[in-house]
Amino acid sequence: MAATNNSTAMDVDEAQIDEGLYSRQLYVLGHEAMKRMAASNVLVVGMKGLGVEIAKNVILAGVKSVTVYDPEPVLVQDLSSQFFLREEDIGKSRAEACVPRLAELNSYVPVRNLGGQRGQEITVDMIKGFQVVVLTNTPLSKQLEINDWTHTNGVHFVAADTRGLFGAVFNDFGPKFTCIDPTGEQPLTGMIVSVDKDKEGLVTCLDETRHGLEDGNFVTFSEVQGMTELNGCEPRKVTVKGPYTFSIGDTSNLSEYKSGGIFTQVKMPKIIEFKSLRESLNSPEYFITDFAKFDRPATLHAGFQALSEFKAQEQRFPRPRNAEDAAKLVALAKKIDADADEKILTELAYQATGDLAPLNAVIGGFVAQEVLKACSAKFHPMVQYMYFDSLESLPTRLPTEEECQPSLSRYDGQIAVFGKTFQDRIANHRQFLVGAGAIGCEMLKNWSMIGLATGENGVIQVTDLDTIEKSNLNRQFLFRPKDLGKFKAEVAAAAVQAMNPDLKGKIVSRQEPVGQDTENLYNEEFFASVDGVTNALDNIKARLYMDQRCVFYKKPLLESGTLGTKGNTQVIIPDLTESYSSSQDPPEKETPSCTVKNFPNAIQHTIEWSRQEFDNLFVKPPQAVNAYLSEPNYLENNLKYSGQQREQVEQLVSYLVTNKPLTFEECIVWARLQFEDKYNNAIRQLLFSLPKDAVTSTGQPFWSGPKRAPEPLTFDSNDPTHLQYIIAAANLHAFNYGLKGETDPALFKKIADSVIVPEFTPKSGIKVQVNDNEPVQNDGGSDLTDTSELMKKLPSPSSLVGYRLNPVEFEKDDDTNHHIDFITAASNLRAMNYNITIADRHTTKQIAGKIIPAIATTTSLVVGLVCLELYKIIDGKTNLEDYKNGFVNLALPFFGFSEPIAAKKNKYGTVEWTLWDRFEFYNDPTLQDIVDWFAEQHKLDVSMVSQGVSMLWSSFIQPKKSKERLPMKFSKLVESVSKKPIPSHVKQLVVEVMVTDEEGEDVEVPFLVVRI
């Protein structure tokens, strides 16, 4: 194992790691892994498409340095997959040409060219001093020579190659590689209710949530009462007995268990033994990427060795679709493995000179993550060979040998696989890309390489309303620091037009988001002008909307998403598959509000509470004040419920009169009193209402299990968390009033310590909401007389003309605005109240800011998979089994593929239909026309008709209304009922009907499209 895995990386500048550049990636890898990576030097050999994809992702991730080696000259066909080469680079060495552009990706990662003479292969002397060596496009004989040295000398080694629609990877991280965290998942934790004192040591958990542990996991304990020897014990191995029970071995010599306790999973390092390339060739261990192709790795293992042998003998690779060369390759492969599949080997020979950007993206993303595993010891490496193919992406009409011949075109690497005819179809395809973020950038890069929309009839439409921020630069690789603040769609479009000048004038960039408000822009004419849609979105709402539009306009949709090292792809084909909306993940389990309010037992609960507290102190009250000052009759119109009235009027009085600061010092006093109210008085009131010795109706202790008895906090200005709360709260309060903030800790300590805090006396008769089903009691809020007296204290809006407060707009990525500082301090103070382990700012920011972890490797791979499906859409494949939905987790690693689910078939009478079907009516018919059509054509009675939120007609409305509405033109009927004119851009209406058959049974039918 290389020294880098044990390195503390003391020379690493942690400020660099904490920079906004790595903010999303930090949530994937963590600080320790990032520090180990930042101490690792990586060498990538081969700068064709695959090599540069690997180098790009490793540079973005933030290793110490990347060195590249490829002295061979740039050829015109390299331009179809090597996105950092330009036409003017032809003739230069590949490494020399791409190093300046690679270096722009990350200013913290030096990139250099190892040099070398044209025709010179890499040597052992050249690779010394690197922690990881990656070989691409390198003969097997050279791979063996280099790996013999790396295996003996503790250097991590990866070899990778792509040939057309085929890819191969080999890993050797040494005889004993220590993987510190095989999965990267958060350690499991849970509450326990008993531990048996016996040889098995059965642990029983609270029956609210499953423990989630697996056999062989390790756990330790805290907060156990009675059997205290378990607290902080050496990790104990788990044997799962059931969803709520597991055993931990002999506990018979421990004390008697009394109550309580929390188990926490302990991640144990795993030692993985790798064989060298030479040793493993004859006894390979395969990582299966597609279980539908279980036998394929063995064939490709022989095939890739045969390719190397063919190249050694012929000084070239097999010619595209050449039967003679294919027969030679098959013969060579059969000597290695007599059972190898000839059909697959023949296709490998046919595609050997092929070089496809999407396949490079898949293999390059995968290999880059393996490099990061070697550097950081985080996540389980692949053991030991991976073979991948996407033969389903070949066109239905296979190309001839003549069609695949090179013609000194930049697309020769793709033409070798698909032929010139299919290349023309790619060039004249029209695609709409929704989103130009991480996935969008990768998508455009791949599209530019394959020549999508470069033909006479081709066009790419791309829309994204966002502008570029610093944290985007780590994954959205088309952007550079000089682009900060510019529109993503514009910059991305310009960047890929520079990569492939054939795209000049072929990309239309937009800033209008997709949604109901822009249906006048993204209308029927727009959708008629595109052949398909690709989503590159980061939210469910927009995905569902685009899915609905694609179903309506019958357009293929390519859908994908990433979450850290996990990714998925889905292909949606009109009249064939279900749509994105057909199946959804179950909603996230919400924490009961009473748990957040009174009974937190985990740091997530206190973070959620503090995020609400942020809004309740700095957002909602200033908004209410501004509404009171600007909206006529605000109190009468908005404070209708007496239970809430007193509370809301008190808030207005507080923010406008009693606690209105004139100086920053008064903001500090306010913050100190807030501390007392939230972390001392509120806890004392809770314990007064529910004392520590309180019991339930069944006589059990109330404060037990998930309910942790809190302790009030006594303010101490020397406690950093106490002081951080005062600093952040005072500055945010000052912002509300337009006062200048301060940060000098001495000032805050001095004033906070001088505040005279009023004595607190708990109130009797206050009922605490113990579960969410109980009504919330408002403390004396119904005293209307009292509320009227309070209202007299409010200044009239006319006396404060032009006066307004500044509500805070939550922004998680600005480290100077005190937002995350406040939420971290507020959450941790509450955690101290309840004896919950506090969280650092980094963790708090992720949970409070709902930050989605992201890393460039996953994005690269997922987009590659999407583009392999795009080939199939361009080909117009109509068989469900030709398409694949993908699921990956690079941490484990795991690949899974499945056929898309077929669109569900519904039936009425003898008619079958799916979500893609609809009934269309033209020339603005009357409602009577539609009713009659159903009766005559389908023997169905219409019982209800609705459009949007308007019920237009039903069989039980008043006869007079029915008589009025049935003869109306449909457009007039909609306007009459909705009392709104139909916008001029709307040319058709989507209508839902309820119908019954001749037996009076309800029948489900497709929706209606009424063209007006």
N, C-alpha and C positions, 0 to 999 in steps of 0.2 A: 504493500500500500504506500502511495506516495506521501511524502512529508506534509503536503498541503492539507491532508485530512486532519492532522493533529495540530496544525498551525493555529495559533491564537491570533494571527494576522495583526500584530500590534502596530504595524506600520500603516494600517489602513485608516484613512481619514473617515471617521464615523459620520462627520457632517455630510460627506459626499453621499453615504448610504441613505441618510435621512432626508436628502434633498427631495423636493417634489418630483424630480425625475423618476425616482424609484417607488413612489408612494403606493401604487397598485401592486407592484411586484413584491414589496415587503410583506404584504399579507399572504403571499403564496409561500415565500421562502423563509421569512424571519431574519432577524439581525445576524444570528450566528452563522447561518448558511451564507448570507450575503458577505460577511466578513471573510469566510473561508474562500469564497469565490474571488473576492477582491485581492487574494494573495496568490492566485493561480495564473500561470502563463500558458496559453493555448496555442498550438500550431495546427493550422489547417492546410493540408496539401491538396492542390487541385482547385482552380478558380473558374471552373465551368459553373453551370447553373446550380448544381447541388452544393458545391463547396462554398459559393458565395452566400447561399441561403443559410448554411450552417454558421458561417462567420458572422453574418448580419445578426442572427438571433443571439449568438454568444456575446457579441459586442453590446447589444442593447441590454443584456442581462447584467453586465457590469463585472466581468472578470478583470484581472490585473492588466493583462495585455493579450493581444491577438497578433500572431505573426502568420503570414500567408506565403505559400510557395507555389509558383506555377510559372516557369520561364517560357512556356510555349506561346506562340503568337496568337493573337486574337484573329479568329476566322469569322466570316460573315454569318455563318450558321450559329455561332455562339450568341448572337444577338437575340435569338428566340427564347433564351432561358436565362442568360446572365444579365440581370436588370441593371447592373452598374457599368455596363459597357456601352459605348456609343460608336456610331459609324466611323468617327475620326480616330478611334482606337485600333482599327484593323491594322495588323502588322506589329503593334506593340506587344510586349509580353502581357499575358492576362493579369498577373499579379500587379505589375507596374501600373496597368490601366485602372484597376479597380481600387487600389489602396487609398487614394485620396478621397474617394466617395465613401468607402467604408469608414474612414477616419472621421467623417462628418457626423456619423450616427451618435457618437457618445464622446464628449470631450474628456471624460475621465479614463477612457480606455485607449492607450496608445496602440496604433496599428502600424505594423511595418512589413516590408517585403524582404523575405530571406534572400532574394537575389537568385543567382544560379544562371548557367548558360543554357541556351536553347538546346533541347535534346538531353539535358542532364537530369537524371532521376534523383530523387531525394536519397540521402545516405544517412547511416547511423550517426556519423559525426555531426550532421546538421541538426539532429533532433535533441541533442543533449541540452539540458537547462529548461525543458518544458515539463509541466506537470501532466498535460494531456496532449496526445498526438492523434490527429484525425486525418486519415488518408481517404481521398476520393479519387475516382478515375485512375486508380493505381493498379498495375498488374499484380496477380496473386503472388508471383515469385518475390516481388518487392515487399508486398504486405508481410510475407513470411519472414523475410530478412529483418524488417523493422520490428515486427512483433517479438521475434526471438530476443531482441535486446530489451524492449520495453518490459516484457514479462519478467525478465531477470532483474531489472533495475528499478522496479517500483514505479514505472510510468504508466499512466492509464492510456489505453489504446482503443480507437474505434476505426473500423474500415467501413465505408459505405459506397454504394454505386447505384445509379439508376440507368436503365436501358428501356427507353420507350415507356410502356405502361408497367414495367417491372422495377422493383427496388430490392436492395439487399443491404443488410447491416450486420456487422459482427462487433461484439464487445469483448474486451479483456481488461478488467480492472485489477488484475494481479491475483496471485495465489490466495491471498487473504484480504479481502476488501471489507472494511467496516462501514456498514450502512447505519447511520445514527438514528434515522427516523424513516422507516420503510413506507409509511402511508402519507405522512404530512397532515393527517386529520387531527383535530383538537382532541386531547386526551379525554376519555369519557369520565364522567363523574356522576355521583348520585347519592341519595340518602339511604341509610340502612335502618331497619327496625329491629333486627336481632342478629346475633352471631351465636351459633351453637358451640358449647364447650365440649368438643369430642375429637376423635381422630380425623373426621372429615372437615370440621369447621364450616358448616353450612351458613352462608350469609344470605339473609332475606332483605330485599329492598322494599322501599315504599311501593305500593301497588299503583301509583299514579303513572309512572313511566318505566318502560323496559330498560334494563341496565345496558343492553347493547354489546356486552362483552363476548369474546369468543374464547374457546379453549386455547390455552397457551398464553393468553394475555397475562400481564402482571398488574397488581394493584397495591396501593398502600392506603392508609386510613388517617383520618383526623377527627377530632371532636367526639371520639367514642368515650362514653362514660361507663365505668366498671372495668371492662377489659382494656384498660388504658395501654397495655403493652403493644396494642396494634397501632396506636397513634405514632406516625412517623416511622413505622417499622420498615425493615428491609422489604423490598417488593416481594409479594407472594404470588405464586403462579395460580391461575384461575382454571377451574373445571366447571363449565356451565352445566347447571342442573335444570334450568327453566328460564323463562323470560324475566323472572323477578328474583331468581336464586342462583347462587354459584358457591362453590366450595373453595377454601384457601388452604387446605391441609390441616395438620394437627394443631388444635387450639386447647387440648386437654390440660396443658400445664399453665394456661393463662388464668387470669382472674375471671370471676363471674361477670358476664355482660349485664349491664343495667339498662342503658338507653342511648339513643342518638347515634351519631357517627356519619361520616361521609367517606365513600370510597373514591379514589382517584386513580385512573389508569396511569401506569408508568411505562413510557416508551423505552423498550430495551434495545440496545444496539444488536444488529444482526451481522454475523460474519458470513460473507459469500465467497465461495471458492471458484475462481475462473480458471479454465484451462487455456493454454496458449492456442493460437490459431493452428499451429502445426499439429498439436496434440488433439485438437477437437475436430479436425477435418473429417476424420474417419469415424468419430463417435459424437456427432453434433447434437446439441440440445436446442430445440426450436421453441421460439416464442410464436404462438399461433395468433395471427391477426384476424382470421376469418374462419370460423369453424365449419362453414359450408365448403371450405377448400382445405380440409384437414390434411389431405395427401399431397398438397401442392408444395410445401416447403422442401420435401425430400427431392422432388423433381428439380426445383429451382436451385437447390444446393449443388446438384450435379451440373445443372445448366450453366450457372455462373462460373464454376471451375472450368467447364468446357469452353466458355467464351474466352477466358484468359488464355487457355491453351491454343485456341483458334487464332487469337491475335498474335501469340508468340510465333506460330507457324507461318501465318500468312502476312504478318505485319499490317494487318487491317482487321476490322470487324466484318461479320457477314453483311453482304449488300442487302438493301431493303427488298423484301418479298422475293428474294432470289432462292429458287428451289435447290440449286446445286450447293450453295453455301449452307443452306438449312440442313441438308442431308449430312454434310460433313460435321456440323455441330452436333446433330443427333447422334451420329456414330461416336464422337468423342465423349458425349455425356453418357451413352450406354456403357462405355468401358468403365465409367465410375459407378453407375447405378443401372443395372440391366432392367430394372422395373420402372425407370423414369418414363413419364407420359410423353410420347412422341409429339402429340398435338401441341402441348404446352411448349416443349423444346423448340418446335418448328416456329411457333409464334415469337419466342424469345430471339431466335436467329433473325427473323424478319424485322424485328424492332430494335436490333442491337445498336444501330446508329441513331436511333431516335432519342430526342432530348426534350422532355416536356416540363414546362414550368409548374403545372399543378402537381405532378408526381414528385418533382424536386421539393416543392413546398411541404408535401406530406412527409417524405423521408428526411428532409432538412430540418423541419420542426422537431421531429422525433429524435434525430441524432443530436441536435443542439441541446435538448433536454437531458440526454444521456451524458453529454459533456458537462453540463451543470451539476449532474449527480456525482460525476467523478470529482469535480472541484469541491463540492460542498458536503458530500456524504449524506445529502438529504434526498429522500425518495429511493425506491428500490430500483436498481439498474435492471435492464433487460438481460436475460441469460438465455442463450449467448448469441444465437443467430435469429435474425428476423428476415423473412421474405414476404414481399407484398406485391400484389398485382391488381390491376383494374381492367381486366380484359373485357368486362361488360361495357367499357367506354368505347370500344371499337365500333365504327359505323355498321349498320345492318348490311349494307352493300360493301363488302370488303374491297379495298383498292387493289388495282393490278400492280405488277412490278413496275410497269412503265409510269404509272401515276405517282409512284413514290420516289422516283429518281431525283437526286439533288439538281438544283438549277442555279446555284449561287444566290439563293434567296435567304433572307434572314429567318424564314420559317422552315428551312430545310429539315431541321431537327423534328419538327412536327409533321411535315409532309412525309417523312420517312415512315411514320406510323399510320397516318390517316389518308394520305394521298392528296393530290392537288384539288380534286373536286370537292372534297370535304373541307379543305382549307378555304375554298371560296364561300362555302356555306357559313363557316365561322366568320369570315370577313363581312358578310352581308347580314349578320344577325343584329337584332336591335334589342337592347337590354336596359332595364330601369333599375338603378342601384339606389336603395333607400338607406342612407347613412354613409358618412365618409370618415368614420372613426377607425378603430383598430382593425376590425374585420373589413370595413370599406376600403382602407388603404391597401391591405393585402389583396383584396379582390381586384382592385383596379390594376395593381402591379401584375397579377396573373393574366388579366384580360389583355393588358398591353403586350405582354410577351407572346400570347397565343395569336395575337392579331385580331381579336374580337372587334367587330364593327369598323374595320379598316377599309372595307370595300365601299363601292359606290352607294349602296343602299343601307349601309350599317350606321348605327348611331348608339352612343351610350348616354343616357340621361342619368345624372347623379344629383341627389339633393341632400343637404344637411344644413340646418340653421345655426349650428354651433360654430364658435370661433376657437382657435387653437390656444391651449393652455400648456404650461410647462410640463405638467404630469402626463400629457399626451405623448411627449417626445420619446418616452421609453418603449412604447408599443406601436405608435402610429408613425411608422418609419418613413413615410413620405414627407414628414414635417421636420423643419430645422428651427433652431432658436430665432433666426431672423423672421420666421413666419408667425411668431406669437401675436395673437390678436386678430389675425386674418381669418377669413372664412375657410373652413375645412374643405368644402367641396371645390372651391376655386383653386386652392393650393394643390390639392390632390390631383385635380384634372391637369394642371400645368405640369406637375412632376411626372406623371406617366406619359404625357405627350413628349416630354424631353427624352424619356426612355425609349419611346417608339414614335418617331416623327410621322409614321403613317396615320397616327391618330389625330393629327392636326385638323381642327375643324370638325372632328367626329365626336367630341364630348361636349355635352351641354350641362353646365353646372348651375345649380339652383340653390336658393336659401329658404324656399317656402317649405314648411313641414307638410307631411301628408296628414290629412284629417278632414273632418266635415267642413271646416272653415275654408278649405282650399279646393273643394270639389269643383269649383268653377275653373280652376287651372288643370287639375288632374281629372279631366272629364272623359267622356266617351271617345272624343277625338284623340286625346292623349293616349289612352290605353290601346286604341286601335293602332297607334304609331309604334308600339313596342311589341316584341315577341314574347317577352317574359319579364319577371320581376325577381330581383335578388334582395332580400332583407339583410341589412347590416345594422340592426337596431339593438338598443340596450334596455328596452322596456316592453313589458307584456302588452300594454294597452295599444301601442303603435303596431305591434306584430299582429294583434287580433284585427285591428282595423285594416291593415294591408291584406291580410288573409281574406277578409270579407270582400274587399275590392277585387281581389284576384278570382274569387269564386264568381262574383257578379259578372266580371268581364271575361271569364274563362281563360285566364292566363296562368301558365306554369309559375310556381313560386319556389324559390330556393331559400330555405330557412336555416339559420345556424346560430349558435351561441356558445360562449365560453364562461367558465367559472374557475379561475385558477388553472389547475392542470387538467380540468375536466372540460370536455367539449361535446357538442352534439350537432348533427346535421339532419335535416329533413327535407325530402323532395315532395312537392305537391303538384300532381299532374291532373289537368281537367279530365273529367269523365272516367278517371282511373283510380285515384287514391282518395283517402279521406283528406280533409283540410287540416290546417294547423289548429283551428278551433275545435275540431272533433274530439280531441283528447287534451286534457290539461292536467298539470300537476295538482295534487291536493293543496288547498291553501295552507300557508304556514300556520302552525299552532300558535295561537295568541296567548300571552300571559294574562290570567284573570286580573282585572283592574284592582281588586281588593288586595291581591298579592303585591302588586306594584305600590299601592298606596300605603299598606300597613304591615304586610308580612313578607318582605323580600327574603329570599334565601340563596340567591345567586347574583353575581356581579351584573349579569344582563338585566336583572330587575332594577338594580339601582341606577344603571345607565339609562334605562327607559324612563325611570322616574326623573332623573336629572335633565333629560331632554325635554320632558314635559315642563319641568320647573323653569327651564330657559324660556320657553314660550310664555309661561304664566307670569314671568317677571318682566321680560324685556320686549315681548312682541304684542301680546294681546292687550295689556293695559294701555300702552300708547295708541294702539289702533282704536280702542274704545274711547279714549280721550278725544282723538281727532274726529271720530264719528259724532261724539256729543257736541263738539264745537262747530261742526259743519253741516250736520243733518238736522233739518227742522223737526221738532217734536220727537227727537231721538229717544228720550226717556219714555214717552207714552207709547211709541211704536215698538220699542225693543225690550222693554223690561216688563213684559206682560205677566210673568209668573212671579207671584209674591215670594215664593220660596227662594228665588234667585235674586230678587230685586235688591234686598238689603246688601247682599254680598257685592253686587255690581256697583251700587251707589257708593258703598264704602271704598271700593277700588278707585272710582272717579275722584272722590274726596281726597283719598290718599295721594293720588298722582297729580292732582291739580292744586291741593291746598296744604294738607298736613305734612306731606313728605316731599314737597316740591323743593329741590335743592337750588341754592343760589351760588354755591361754591363747590369745588371738588371735595373739600374736606367734609361737607355734609353728605356727599355720596359715600364716603368711607364709613361715616356714622351709620347711615342706612344699611350698608352691607353688614356691619357688625351686628346690628339688631336683627337682620335677616338670618344670620348664622344662629343667633340665640333662639329665634322663633322656630327654625326648621330642625335644628339638631339637638336642642335641649328641651325647650318648652313643649314642642309637639310630641316628643318621646315621653316626657313626664306625664302629659295628658293621656297618652295611650296606655301607659302603665297604671295610671289612676283608674281608668275605665276597665282595664283588663290586667289586674295585678299579676305578678309572677307566679303566685300560688293559685291563680284562677283555674277552675275545672270546668269541663264540658257537662252537658246534660246527662251524660253517661258516667260521670265521675272521673273521667280521664283528665290528666293535666292538659290545660289548654295550650300552654307553650311547650309543644313537643312536636316531633316529626318535622314537617316543613316549616312550622311556625317557630321562629327563633325569637326569644325574648330580647328586646333591644336594651341598650344602655344610653342615657343622655351623655352628650359630649360637653366638657368644660373648655371654653375657648382658651387657647394658648398661642400667643402670637409667635412663639418660637417653633411651633409645629409647622413645617413647610406647607402641608395640605391646608391647614387652617388659614394660613396667610395667603396662599394662592387663591382661596375662595374669596377673601376680602378684596384682593387686588382685582380679580376678574369681575366680581359683582359690582364693585364701585365704578370701574371703567365702563361697564355696559350701562349702568344706571346714568352715568354722566353722558354717554352717547345719546341716550333717550332725550336728554334735555339740552343737547348741543354744547355741553361743557367740555373743556380740554382735559384729556386724561393724564394720568401720571403712572410711573412704574417703579419709583424709588421705594424699596421695601421699608427703609427707615421711617418714611413718612407714614406708611400704612400701620406699622407697629406702634408708632407714637400715638396716633389718633385712636386706633382701635383699642389700645390699652387704657385710654382715658375716658372711654364711653361709659356713662353710668347706665347700667342695664336695669330696667324696672323689675321688681320682684314678681315672680310668676306664681299664680294660684290656680291649681287645676279646677275645672268646672265639673259640677255634678250633673248626672242625667244625660251625658252625651253617649249615644249608642254608636259603637264601632261596627262598620260593615264588615262582617266576617266572611261572607261569600257573595259572589256577584248576583245571586238571585234575590238578595235582600234589598229593600228600597234604601236609597241614600238619604240619610237624615240631614236636613239643613238646620244648623244651629240657630234656633230662634228667629229664622228668617221671615216668619209670617207676621211679625209685629209691624203692621203697616204704619202705626203712629210713629214708631221709632224711625222707620224709613223716611217718613215725611220730614221729620226733624233733621235727618241727615241731608236730605235734598236741599234744605234751606242753606246749608253750608256751601253748596256748589255755586261758583261764580256763573253768571249768565253768559252764554256764548257771545252775546253782543259786547260784553266787557272785555273779551279776549279776541277781537277781530284780527285774523292773520296769525294768531299764535297756534303752533302745532308742535307735537312731540315727534321724535324720530324712532319709529319701530325698528328693531334690529332685524336684518335679513340674514338668516343663518347661512354661514359660508364656512365649510369645513377645511378648505385648502389654504386659507390665509392664516399663517401662524402668528400674526401680530394683532389680530382683532379680538382676542380673549374669548372667543366662542367655545373652542374645544377646551381651553384652559378652565373655563367656568364649569363645563359639563364634567370634565375629569375630576375637578375638586369636589363639586357637589355630589357626584356619584360615590367618590371614595369616602367622603365624610359620612354619607348614609351607610356605606358598607361598614365603616367603623362602628356606627350605631348598632349594627346587627351582627358584628363579628364575622363579616364576610371578607375573604381575601380581596384586597384592592387590585385594581387593574392599572397598567401604565397608560400614558396618554395615547400611545400608538393603538392599543387595543380598544380603548374608549372611542377614539376617533373612527375606527372601522365600524363599530356597532352603532354609534350615534349617527354617523354620517351615511350609514347603509352603503359602505364602499364595497364594490364588487372586486374581489381579488382578480388580478389579470397578469399574464405573462406572455411575451411575444411568441414563444415556442408553440403554445397551444393554438394561438390565433393562426399562425402560419400553417399548421397541420390541418386545422378545421377548414380553412379557406381552400386548401389544396383538395380536400375531399369534396367540397361544394363544386369546385370547377370540374372535377371528374364527372360529376352528375350533369353539369352544364353541357358537356360534350354530348351526353345522351339526349338532352332536351333539344339541342340543335339538330341532332339526327332524327328526332321525332319518334323515338321508340314508343311502342304502344303496349308492350308486355310488362306487367307489374314486376316480374322477376328480374327484369333488366336493371331496375333501379335499386339503390341501397340507401337506407338511413344509417347513419354512423353514430357510434358512442365511443368516446375515448377517455381514458384517465392516464395521463403520462406519468403520474406519480407511481402507479402500481407496478409496471405499466399494464394497461388493458385496452384492447380494441374489441369492439363488438359491432357487427353489421346485421341488419335485418331488412327483409323486403318491406316497403311501405305497406300500411294497412289499406286494403281495398275500401273504396267508398261504400258505406253501408247501403244496402238495397231495401227500399221501402216498397210497399205494394198496396194497391187498392184495385179491386176487381181483378182483371188480368194484366193491369198496367204496373210495370216495375219502374222505380225512379230513385235517383240519388240526390245528394245535396247540389250536384252540378246542373240538375234539371230545373226548368221553370216554364210557366205558361206565358206567352207573350201576346199582348193586345196592341193593335196599332190604331193611329188616327183618332186618339182621344175618345174612346167609346163611352157610351153611357153606362151607368151602373146596371141598368136593365139588360144591356147587351151582354155584360159579363155573366149575370145571373142566368140568362137564357142559354148562353153558350155551355155552361156547366150542365144544365138540365138536358140539353139536346145532345151534346157530345159525350157526356160521361154519366148521365142519369144520376147526377148528384145535386142535392139542394143546398144552396148557399144560406148559411144561418148567420154569418157575421162577416163584415169586411172592415179591415183597419189599415191605416197607412201611418207609419211612424207612431206617434203617441195618440193619434186621433182615431176613435171608433166612428167610421163613416156611416155604417148601416148595420142593423141587426133585425132578425125576424120578430123581435119583441118590442121594437120601438113603436111609438104612437102611429096609428095608421095614417094620420095626416102628414107626419114627418116622412114616413116611408113613401107616401104618394108623391111628395115634393122631391125626394132625393133620387128615386129610381130613374127618372128620365133625364137627370142632369148629366152633362158632360163630366167626365171624371175629374178633369182639372178644376172645373168650377165647383164640384162637390167638395174637393179637398180644401180649396180656398174658403168655401162657405163654412165648413165645419171647423177648420183650424183657425179661422179668422185671420189668416196671414196669406199674403200673395205668394205664389210659387216663384222662387228666384228665376230670372230670365235664362240662366245657364242650365237649368234643370230640363232635360228633354224626356226623361222617363221617371216613373215612380215605382218604387218597390211596394208591393201590396200583399198583405197576408189575408187569407180567407179561412173560415171554418165551414166545413161542409158535412152533410150526412148522406148516407146511401139510402136505398129504397126501403131498408128495414129500420131507418131512423138511427142507425149507429154512426157515431162520429168517425170520419175518415180523414187521414192525414194526406195532404197533397202538397206539391211544390209551391213555392211562392209565385206571385204574378209580377210581370213587368208590364206596366201600362205606359205606352209611348204617347206623349202628348204633343 
